[in-house]
Amino acid sequence: MAATKKAAEAGETKVKGTSVKEEFQALQEKIADLAPGDDEWEKTLKEFKAVSVKYYNERVKVKLPRPRAGEDKHVYVGVNGIGYLIERGKEVEVLRSVAEVLERSEAIADENFESQDALSRSFTDDPRTN
């Protein structure tokens, strides 16, 4: 399975004229429309599993922000029993599954920050404290 230069730079491998990402998304939509027991369910599910393995094992580039004071220089990510140390401030290639864990981790950290910020504002805006 050869990857074109443009697709390789984008972190996508070409399969059957489409990228693995496009094929993954198309199968994801198709399987959402099917129900267990349908004629195409088993065939589509097998195809989806095979494409999922390719999709999540593709390498993508990520760059974490540089560490602030008191932060570690590396971030540890564990996926399927394998640990990865990702260096902050440098662009590195990782599996898409690792990149997604990092994205979800960042989203949760943002939510926590917003919750803490709202909570602290509720204490400072309390009329009983004035």
N, C-alpha and C positions, 0 to 999 in steps of 0.2 A: 504494500500500500504506500505509494509515493505521495508526498505532500508537495504542493506547489510552493514556490518561494513566498508569494504573497500570503497564502494561507498559513504557512509556517510562521511568518512574522506576526500574523494575527493570532497565533496559537491554536489554529484549527487544522485538522487533517481532512483532506478531500476524500470522500467515498461516494461512488456512483454519481459524480457530477455535483454533489452537494456536500457541504461541510458536515462533520459529525454533529456539530451543534444544531444545525438546521434539521438533520435527520432525527436527532434526539427530541427536539421540540415537536416535530411533526408526529412522531410516534407517541409522545406524551399526550398530545391532543386527541389522537386517534383512540388510544386506550381509555381515555376519559369518557369517550362516547360509547364504548362497549361495556357490556356487563358480563360477569362470569356466566358461562354456559352458552354464550353466543358462538356462532360458527367460527368466527375469526379471532375470538378471544385468546385461545391457546397459542395460535400462530403469531399473533401480534405481541403477546406477552414474551414469548421466546425471543423474537426479534428486538423488542425493547430492552430486554436484559442484555443481549449481546452489544447493542449500541451503547447502553449505559456504561458498560465496562470500558469501552473505547473512550467515551465522553469524559468520564471521571479520571481516566488515566492519561489524558492529554496534558501536556505541559503548558502552563501559562505564566506570564511574567507578573510579578507583584512587587510593590515597593512600599514598605512600611515607613511611617514617619520616623525621623531620627529620635533617639531616646531623649526624654527630658531629664532634668535633674532627678536623681533617685530611681529612674527606671532602668531595667536591665537592657543590655545591648542586644540581647536575643529574645525572641519569643518562641516558646515551646508550643508545638501543635501535635496532637496525637490523633491519628486516623487509622482505624482498623488494626490497632495494636502496634503501629509503627510510629515512632516519635521523630519529629523534625524540629530542628533549631533554625529559625529564620532570623537573619541579621537585619536589624533596623537600619534604615537610611541607605540601603543598597537594593538595586533591582536584582531580583533573583527569579529563576524559573522553578516552579513547583507544580505538583499535580493539581489539576482543577479541584479535586476533592479537598486538598489542603487550602487552596485559595478560598473556597466556599466556607470552610470553617473559620478562616480569618475574617471574612466579610461578616458572617453571622456574629462572631465575637465582637467585632467593632460596633455592629448595630445594637447589640445588647448593652455594650458599654455606653453608647450614646443615650439609650433609653434610661439607664440607671442615672446618668448625669442629669438628664432632664427631670427625673423624679426627685432627685436630691435637691436640685435647684428650685423646683416648685415647692417642695417641703420647706426649704429654708426661707423662701419668700413668704410663705404662709405665716411663719413665725415673726418675720420682720414687719409684715403688713397687719399684724394683729392689733386692733385698736386698744386692747387691754394693756398692751405693753408700753403705750405712749404716756 
